[in-house]
Amino acid sequence: MQNFRQLSVWQKSHKLTLSIYNITRTFPREERFGLTSQLRRASSSIGANIAEGCGRNTRIEFRRFLDLAMGSASEVEYFLLLAFDLGLITAVSYGPAEKGITEIKRMLAGFIETLRRAAAKN
């Protein structure tokens, strides 16, 4: 069992989630149950899946939860693009958030690959 708070990828995903909550505060009220909710749930799901994976007993289970986190990260990437294209967020907000999600996806991919290689050796 690993402490998820010590993982850089979790720390970055948590910061991104906090940022997403701030960004979505300015969304129109009619998006509260639409894009606002989807973006918040997808972003918080990244960190939640990393945390849950850390609580699992095997690397295979951990890797499965990292795969789920990667799927949520891809959702966030799309929802951010959609919000930007709809004019709900400005380039000032979109740029750093897009950069953050790209970095998180890169880190997750590396982590998943490291676990895959370790499993292949066993």
C-alpha positions as a printed Julia matrix, in Angstrom:
122×3 Matrix{Float64}:
   0.0     0.0     0.0
   1.32    3.4    -1.02
   0.53    6.88    0.3
  -1.16    8.61   -2.64
  -0.4    12.07   -1.24
   3.3    11.48   -1.89
   2.81   10.85   -5.62
   3.6    13.84   -7.83
   0.9    12.83  -10.29
  -1.72   12.83   -7.54
  -0.51   16.22   -6.26
  -0.78   17.71   -9.75
  -4.2    16.17  -10.33
  -5.43   17.55   -7.0
  -4.2    21.04   -7.89
  -5.87   20.76  -11.29
  -9.14   19.73   -9.65
  -9.03   22.77   -7.38
  -8.37   24.91  -10.44
 -11.28   23.32  -12.32
 -13.61   24.1    -9.43
 -12.52   27.73   -9.57
 -12.83   27.92  -13.36
 -16.31   26.41  -13.39
 -17.63   28.88  -10.79
 -18.02   31.36  -13.65
 -19.98   28.98  -15.89
 -23.61   29.91  -16.61
 -26.21   28.57  -14.19
 -27.79   26.44  -16.92
 -24.51   24.47  -17.13
 -24.62   23.52  -13.44
 -25.92   20.01  -14.19
 -24.16   19.8   -17.55
 -20.62   20.82  -18.32
 -19.87   22.17  -14.83
 -20.8    18.89  -13.2
 -19.08   16.73  -15.83
 -15.84   18.69  -15.67
 -15.76   18.66  -11.89
 -16.55   14.95  -11.64
 -14.02   13.96  -14.3
 -11.24   16.06  -12.75
 -11.86   14.77   -9.22
 -12.01   11.23  -10.6
  -8.35   11.42  -11.66
  -7.09   11.89   -8.11
  -9.71    9.58   -6.65
  -8.67    6.71   -8.92
  -5.0     7.25   -8.13
  -5.83    7.23   -4.42
  -7.98    4.12   -4.71
  -5.3     2.34   -6.71
  -2.76    3.09   -3.98
  -5.01    1.27   -1.54
  -5.07   -1.92   -3.61
  -2.94   -4.96   -2.88
  -1.33   -5.65   -6.25
   0.43   -3.7    -8.96
  -2.04   -5.09  -11.48
  -4.94   -3.56   -9.54
  -3.03   -0.32   -9.1
  -2.35   -0.15  -12.83
  -6.05   -0.72  -13.58
  -6.95    2.33  -11.47
  -4.25    4.37  -13.19
  -5.88    3.37  -16.5
  -9.19    4.68  -15.15
  -7.47    7.9   -14.09
  -6.1     8.24  -17.63
  -9.61    7.89  -19.03
 -10.85   10.62  -16.69
  -7.91   12.82  -17.71
  -8.92   12.44  -21.35
 -12.46   13.45  -20.42
 -11.16   16.56  -18.69
  -9.03   17.38  -21.71
 -12.11   17.24  -23.95
 -14.41   19.12  -21.57
 -11.85   21.91  -21.24
 -11.63   22.18  -25.03
 -15.42   22.2   -25.28
 -15.73   24.91  -22.63
 -13.09   26.97  -24.43
 -14.75   26.53  -27.83
 -18.12   27.49  -26.33
 -16.57   30.64  -24.9
 -17.15   29.61  -21.3
 -13.47   29.99  -20.44
 -10.85   32.35  -21.78
  -7.43   31.48  -23.16
  -5.98   32.74  -19.86
  -7.8    29.94  -18.0
  -7.7    27.34  -20.75
  -3.94   27.48  -21.4
  -2.69   26.54  -17.93
  -5.46   23.96  -17.42
  -4.73   22.33  -20.79
  -1.01   22.3   -20.0
  -1.74   20.75  -16.6
  -3.91   17.96  -17.97
  -1.34   17.19  -20.68
   1.36   16.87  -18.01
  -0.85   14.65  -15.86
  -1.58   12.37  -18.82
   2.15   12.16  -19.61
   2.93   11.26  -16.0
   0.16    8.66  -15.86
   1.38    7.09  -19.12
   4.9     6.8   -17.71
   3.65    5.34  -14.44
   1.44    2.82  -16.24
   4.35    1.79  -18.48
   6.64    1.34  -15.47
   4.08   -0.93  -13.81
   3.52   -2.84  -17.06
   7.27   -3.49  -17.41
   7.53   -4.59  -13.78
   4.67   -7.03  -14.3
   6.31   -8.4   -17.45
   9.52   -9.16  -15.51
   7.63  -11.27  -12.97
